[in-house]
Amino acid sequence: MRLRLDPEAKLHAYTGSVLVLHAKEDTVVDSSHAARNANYARHATLHLLPEGDHKSIFEDNREEYLAALSEFLKGIAMAARQGP
């Protein structure tokens, strides 16, 4: 049995926040995929990082990567404190 992945349906159905981090120079997965996935999600934050590739995104963008992650998590924590 072949399973079909449907990121559009899965991301659209998810009601939580989504953080998409992607290296602009990734030659394995084009950055257009990251943009498309961010558009599929209801509440997405997209960060296209300037350096690195598919394997080195974190080490080549450490400060910007961690800043984006920290900001995203702070937003989730703030929303959780405020409630629905």
N, C-alpha and C positions, 0 to 999 in steps of 0.2 A: 504494500500500500504506500503510495507516495503522498506525503504531506505537503501542502502548499502553504508557504509562509505568506502572510498578508499583513505587513507592518502598518499599512494605512488603517486597516480596520482595528488592529490591536491598539495602536497608539491613539486613535480617535476614541476608542471605548474607554481608555484609561483616563480617569478624572483628576489624577494627581499631577504634580509638577514634574517636568522632565528636563534634565540638563543634557544637552548634546555638545560634546567637545570633540573637535575634529581638526587635524592638521591640514592646512591649506595645500601643502605639497604632498599629501598622501597619494602614492601611485598605485596602491592596492585597492583602495575604495575611494572613488572620487568625492570631493567635498559636496557635490550636488546631492549625493545621497543623504548627507547630514542635514542639508537645508530642507530636503523633501521630508525627511523624518520629523524635523522640527515643525514643519507646516502641518503634518498629519496630527500632531499632538495638540490637545486643547490648550495646554498651559506649558509652553516650551520656552527655554532659553537656549539660544544657539551661540556658541563661541567657536569661531574659526581661528585657530592658533597659527601664528605666522611661521613657526619653525617646525622642523621635524617631519616625520613620516608616520606610517602605520605603526611601526614598532618603537619609535623614539619620541612620540608626542609628549610624554610626561617629562622625560629628562631634558629635552630641548626647550621646553616651555614651562619649567617648574614653577616659577613665580606667578606667571599669568594663569596657569592651570589651577594652582592652589587658591589663588585669589578668586577665580570664577567659582570654584567648588565651595569655598567659604561663603561667598555672597549668596549662592544658591541655597546652602544649608541654613544660613541665617534667615533667609526669606521663608523657608519652610517652618523653622522654629517660631518665627513671629506669627505666621498664619495659624499655627497650632495653638498658640497662646490666646489668639483672638477668637478662636472657635469658628463654627460654621456661620 
